[in-house]
């Protein structure tokens, strides 16, 4: 469809295209059909680009889902509101309804939203509602404060943990200090851990870098990024390898040695 649209967009190639239809005894496209081809390409371009992003095998995590869907919906909505469609308007409406129905659960999933928030490529850029933005900020701060307690490299937290452990050891089994956690929280506040979270979050959001390596400057954010964007391993690559292996190890090559088979499979898979 893109190729046909490119041919029809140029007056010279459009004449040649019509002439080719006559020579092949194919009915010419009417002006309204040509308009449909153009609008069809405009409508499905963001959808196809979004699918390519989500189907990527490198540098793609859960955090890509909501921003990608948001961009697709935004571009489709712009086509409707700017009155650029005379034929494919109903098609856009159906696509938007289908996206909302298919991703209804994930669009409201908090882990998916936070996964996008801690990705330097997206941060808060995909959030348009100010109340929603403030709510996400509050939840992220809470997540960061919880993550601080698990950072083993934090000497302040180690001291707090040691104190809590000491208190629990000196108490009897039946009379443990029930409020030791409050004392630990007080120590954290005195050490400025809460302010560290605020400061790191502020620096992260104001950083203009979109490189994933920039997370090295924000250890708490990086910890959350790894936790939220590490996907489960998929078998797609292995299945592809087995499929290719069937072509190499054909009936006419049934006596291949293991080393020879491995070398041939490697050459088939290698991209130069």
C-alpha positions as CSV (number, residue, x, y, z in Angstrom):
1,X,0.0,0.0,0.0
2,X,2.9,2.4,0.7
3,X,4.4,1.6,-2.6
4,X,1.1,2.2,-4.5
5,X,0.7,5.5,-2.5
6,X,4.2,6.6,-3.6
7,X,3.3,5.9,-7.2
8,X,0.0,7.8,-7.0
9,X,1.6,10.7,-5.2
10,X,3.7,11.6,-8.1
11,X,1.8,12.9,-11.3
12,X,4.3,11.3,-13.7
13,X,4.2,7.8,-12.0
14,X,0.5,8.1,-11.5
15,X,0.0,8.3,-15.3
16,X,2.3,5.3,-15.8
17,X,0.4,3.4,-13.1
18,X,-2.9,4.0,-14.9
19,X,-1.4,3.0,-18.2
20,X,-0.1,-0.2,-16.6
21,X,-3.5,-1.0,-15.3
22,X,-4.9,-0.6,-18.9
23,X,-2.2,-2.9,-20.4
24,X,-2.8,-5.5,-17.7
25,X,-6.6,-5.2,-18.3
26,X,-7.1,-4.1,-14.7
27,X,-9.7,-1.6,-13.8
28,X,-8.3,1.8,-13.0
29,X,-8.5,3.2,-9.5
30,X,-11.2,5.9,-9.1
31,X,-10.2,9.2,-7.4
32,X,-12.0,8.1,-4.2
33,X,-10.1,4.9,-4.2
34,X,-6.8,6.8,-4.6
35,X,-7.9,8.9,-1.7
36,X,-8.5,5.8,0.4
37,X,-5.0,4.5,-0.4
38,X,-3.5,7.7,0.8
39,X,-5.6,7.8,4.0
40,X,-5.1,4.1,4.7
41,X,-1.3,4.6,4.7
42,X,-1.6,7.6,7.0
43,X,-3.8,5.7,9.4
44,X,-1.8,2.5,9.6
45,X,1.7,4.1,9.6
46,X,1.8,4.8,13.4
47,X,0.2,1.4,14.1
48,X,2.8,-0.4,12.1
49,X,5.7,1.6,13.6
50,X,4.4,0.9,17.1
51,X,4.2,-2.8,16.4
52,X,7.8,-2.8,15.2
53,X,8.8,-1.1,18.4
54,X,6.9,-3.6,20.7
55,X,8.1,-6.6,18.7
56,X,11.8,-5.6,19.1
57,X,14.2,-8.1,20.6
58,X,16.8,-5.6,21.8
59,X,16.4,-2.7,24.3
60,X,12.6,-3.3,24.7
61,X,11.0,-3.7,28.1
62,X,7.6,-3.3,29.8
63,X,8.2,0.4,30.0
64,X,7.9,0.7,26.2
65,X,4.2,-0.4,26.2
66,X,2.3,2.6,27.5
67,X,4.3,5.3,25.7
68,X,4.1,3.4,22.4
69,X,0.3,3.0,22.8
70,X,0.0,6.7,23.8
71,X,1.9,7.9,20.7
72,X,-0.2,5.7,18.4
73,X,-3.5,6.9,19.9
74,X,-2.2,10.5,19.8
75,X,-1.4,10.4,16.2
76,X,-4.6,8.7,15.2
77,X,-6.6,11.2,17.3
78,X,-4.8,14.1,15.5
79,X,-5.9,12.7,12.2
80,X,-9.5,12.8,13.4
81,X,-9.5,16.2,15.0
82,X,-7.6,17.9,12.2
83,X,-10.2,16.7,9.6
84,X,-7.5,15.1,7.5
85,X,-9.7,12.1,6.7
86,X,-12.6,12.0,4.3
87,X,-12.9,8.2,3.9
88,X,-11.0,6.4,6.7
89,X,-12.5,8.3,9.7
90,X,-14.6,5.2,10.8
91,X,-11.5,3.0,10.5
92,X,-9.6,5.2,12.9
93,X,-12.4,5.1,15.4
94,X,-12.5,1.3,15.3
95,X,-8.7,1.1,15.8
96,X,-8.9,3.4,18.8
97,X,-11.7,1.3,20.4
98,X,-9.7,-1.8,19.7
99,X,-6.6,-0.5,21.3
100,X,-8.5,0.6,24.4
101,X,-10.2,-2.8,24.6
102,X,-7.0,-4.8,24.1
103,X,-4.8,-2.8,26.4
104,X,-7.4,-1.7,29.0
105,X,-5.8,-3.7,31.8
106,X,-2.2,-2.7,31.0
107,X,-2.9,1.0,30.5
108,X,-4.0,1.2,34.2
109,X,-1.4,-1.3,35.5
110,X,0.9,0.6,38.0
111,X,4.0,-1.5,37.3
112,X,3.7,-0.8,33.6
113,X,3.3,2.9,34.3
114,X,6.3,3.0,36.7
115,X,8.4,1.0,34.2
116,X,7.9,3.7,31.6
117,X,8.5,6.4,34.2
118,X,12.0,5.1,35.2
119,X,13.0,4.7,31.5
120,X,15.2,7.7,30.5
121,X,13.6,7.6,27.0
122,X,10.1,8.4,28.3
123,X,10.1,9.6,32.0
124,X,7.0,11.8,32.4
125,X,6.6,12.8,28.7
126,X,3.7,10.4,28.0
127,X,1.7,11.7,31.0
128,X,-0.7,14.5,30.0
129,X,-3.0,14.7,33.1
130,X,-1.5,16.8,35.9
131,X,-3.3,14.9,38.6
132,X,-2.1,11.6,37.2
133,X,1.4,13.0,37.0
134,X,1.4,14.0,40.7
135,X,0.0,10.6,41.7
136,X,2.7,8.8,39.8
137,X,5.4,11.0,41.4
138,X,4.1,10.1,44.9
139,X,4.0,6.4,44.1
140,X,7.5,6.5,42.6
141,X,8.9,8.3,45.7
142,X,7.4,5.6,47.9
143,X,9.0,2.9,45.7
144,X,12.3,4.7,45.8
145,X,12.2,4.9,49.6
146,X,11.5,1.2,49.9
147,X,14.3,0.5,47.4
148,X,16.8,2.4,49.5
149,X,16.4,-0.1,52.4
150,X,17.6,-2.9,50.1
151,X,20.7,-1.1,48.8
152,X,23.5,-2.9,50.6
153,X,26.0,-0.3,49.7
154,X,24.3,2.4,51.8
155,X,26.3,2.7,55.0
156,X,23.5,4.6,56.7
157,X,21.0,1.9,56.1
158,X,23.5,-0.7,57.2
159,X,23.9,1.1,60.5
160,X,20.1,1.3,60.9
161,X,19.8,-2.4,60.2
162,X,22.6,-3.2,62.7
163,X,20.8,-1.2,65.4
164,X,17.5,-2.9,64.8
165,X,19.2,-6.3,64.9
166,X,21.0,-5.4,68.1
167,X,17.7,-4.3,69.7
168,X,15.9,-7.5,68.7
169,X,18.8,-9.7,70.0
170,X,18.8,-8.1,73.4
171,X,15.1,-8.5,73.8
172,X,13.5,-11.7,74.8
173,X,11.7,-13.9,72.3
174,X,8.3,-13.0,73.7
175,X,9.1,-9.3,74.3
176,X,10.6,-8.1,71.1
177,X,10.6,-4.4,70.5
178,X,7.4,-4.0,68.4
179,X,8.3,-0.4,67.6
180,X,11.8,-1.0,66.3
181,X,10.7,-0.2,62.8
182,X,9.6,3.3,63.9
183,X,13.1,3.9,65.4
184,X,14.6,2.8,62.2
185,X,12.4,5.2,60.2
186,X,13.4,8.0,62.6
187,X,17.1,7.2,61.9
188,X,16.4,7.3,58.2
189,X,14.8,10.7,58.4
190,X,17.7,12.1,60.6
191,X,20.2,10.8,58.0
192,X,18.4,12.6,55.2
193,X,17.4,9.5,53.2
194,X,14.1,11.0,52.3
195,X,15.8,14.1,51.0
196,X,18.2,11.9,49.0
197,X,15.3,10.4,47.3
198,X,13.7,13.8,46.5
199,X,17.1,15.1,45.2
200,X,17.8,12.0,43.0
201,X,14.2,12.1,41.5
202,X,14.5,15.8,40.8
203,X,17.9,15.4,39.1
204,X,16.6,12.4,37.1
205,X,13.5,14.2,35.8
206,X,15.5,17.3,34.9
207,X,18.2,15.3,33.1
208,X,17.7,15.7,29.3
209,X,19.7,12.5,28.5
210,X,17.7,9.7,27.0
211,X,20.6,7.2,27.1
212,X,20.0,4.2,29.3
213,X,23.6,4.6,30.6
214,X,22.5,7.8,32.3
215,X,20.8,5.6,35.0
216,X,24.3,4.9,36.4
217,X,24.0,8.4,37.9
218,X,20.8,7.5,39.7
219,X,21.3,4.2,41.7
220,X,17.8,4.1,43.2
221,X,16.1,4.7,39.8
222,X,18.4,2.2,38.2
223,X,17.4,-0.5,40.7
224,X,13.7,0.1,40.0
225,X,14.4,0.1,36.3
226,X,16.0,-3.3,36.4
227,X,13.2,-4.6,38.6
228,X,10.4,-3.3,36.4
229,X,11.8,-3.7,32.9
230,X,13.5,-7.1,33.2
231,X,11.2,-9.3,31.1
232,X,10.7,-13.1,31.3
233,X,12.9,-15.0,28.8
234,X,11.2,-15.9,25.6
235,X,11.6,-19.1,23.5
236,X,11.2,-17.2,20.1
237,X,15.0,-17.1,19.4
238,X,15.4,-20.8,20.3
239,X,12.5,-21.8,18.1
240,X,14.0,-19.9,15.3
241,X,17.3,-21.7,15.8
242,X,15.6,-25.1,15.7
243,X,13.7,-24.1,12.5
244,X,17.0,-23.1,10.9
245,X,18.6,-26.3,12.1
246,X,16.1,-28.4,10.3
247,X,17.1,-26.8,7.0
248,X,20.8,-27.5,7.7
249,X,20.3,-31.0,9.0
250,X,18.4,-32.3,6.0
251,X,17.9,-35.9,4.9
252,X,20.8,-35.4,2.4
253,X,23.1,-34.3,5.3
254,X,22.2,-37.0,7.8
255,X,25.8,-38.0,8.4
256,X,27.0,-34.5,9.5
257,X,29.2,-34.5,12.6
258,X,28.2,-32.4,15.5
259,X,31.1,-30.0,15.0
260,X,30.3,-29.6,11.3
261,X,26.6,-29.1,12.0
262,X,27.4,-26.4,14.5
263,X,29.7,-24.6,12.1
264,X,27.1,-24.6,9.3
265,X,24.4,-23.4,11.7
266,X,26.6,-20.6,12.9
267,X,27.2,-19.5,9.3
268,X,23.5,-19.5,8.6
269,X,22.7,-17.4,11.7
270,X,25.6,-15.0,11.4
271,X,24.9,-11.6,9.9
272,X,27.8,-9.9,8.2
